[in-house]
Amino acid sequence: MYNFSCTIFRNKTVNKLAVMITTPPYSNLSVTALDYIETALKNGVELIGVFFYQDGVLHADAHVQIASDEFQAISHWRKLHQAYKLPLYLCITAAEKRGISDEQTQNISPIFTISGLGELVELSTMADRLVQF
């Protein structure tokens, strides 16, 4: 669990946080990212968005099958999205390179907003801190 009680990083108060996910859903780092994000949200940090890039776009693939005895990242993204209205942005170029297309909407989980790298630039401009997992 992360300590966000005072939301201070390197002597700077973090009011707005953005996160970039580049790790696939079957990685242990996904668990760390979700724990970090949930802790921040529970402690009042404004999370302005999560951007999925590189292999991180696999979190949005509606056809990814993870063994039932392994951590189910997509169900946790869904819960955070619903509970906190957390914006989840999917880089469509990175997705298409990995066989995930927006031409067939059933390929992409509906909790994700299709976007491009411009959205990442916007998030990083608006945020006090951008954290990558």
Stockholm file with secondary structure:
# STOCKHOLM 1.0

chainA/1-133         MYNFSCTIFRNKTVNKLAVMITTPPYSNLSVTALDYIETALKNGVELIGVFFYQDGVLHADAHVQIASDEFQAISHWRKLHQAYKLPLYLCITAAEKRGISDEQTQNISPIFTISGLGELVELSTMADRLVQF
#=GR chainA/1-133 SS CCCCSSCEETTEECSEEEEEECSCTTSHHHHHHHHHHHHHHHTTCEEEEEEECGGGGGGGBTTCCCCTTSCCHHHHHHHHHHHHCCCEEEEHHHHHHTTCCSSSGGGBCTTEEEECHHHHHHHHHHCSEEEEC
#=GC SS_cons         CCCCSSCEETTEECSEEEEEECSCTTSHHHHHHHHHHHHHHHTTCEEEEEEECGGGGGGGBTTCCCCTTSCCHHHHHHHHHHHHCCCEEEEHHHHHHTTCCSSSGGGBCTTEEEECHHHHHHHHHHCSEEEEC
//
